[in-house]
Structure formats: C-alpha cells, structure tokens
C-alpha cells in the first residue's frame, strides 16, 4: 500500500519494520486489551486448552483488534491514523517545523 501526503511525498507500507509506521492503542482500550490477553490467551494456555502456536496467533489477534495503524510523513511530519471502524485516514499536522519527523522510529534501546 502507498498513499500521498498532502505535502506531495509518498508514504509506503510495503514491508515490515518500517520507521514511519506505528500502531496506536487508545487508552480506553488499553486495559481491555490486557484483559482480553488474559482471557483469550494466558488462561487457556495455562489450562492446556491451547498450545503455544495457538497462543502466539491469538495474542497477535488481540493486539491487532485494539490497534490502529499510523504513519508519519518523513518530509513534513504529518501523522496519518487509519480508523478501521469508518475506513478513514485522518491527518494531523505538526505545530511547527521543529516537530520530530521520526516519532514512530524505534528507540535505540528497542532496536
């Protein structure tokens, strides 16, 4: 997938581990996501109802359900957040030129 930024740059989503892509979990879904992980993955795994492979698959599904994709333009810094409920891509504009254009890039301690 690719789409054009309002500034004219192109934002790509064609592989994994992209520095301009992130996943947003709203605070109102944060603890519900923890609860779903417990109920759908940890408890069944600990009770022997599912195996490790199924747990891996289910845990990724729990996180994916709660998250929204987001992208940042590396040229102008605009943030784009995809709302799957409405199928819309929302654009947020930086307040000034000093705004980081790499806010979604991995921290050094995580890479």
Order of alpha helices (4+ residues) and beta strands (2+ residues): beta-beta-beta-alpha-alpha-alpha-beta-beta-beta
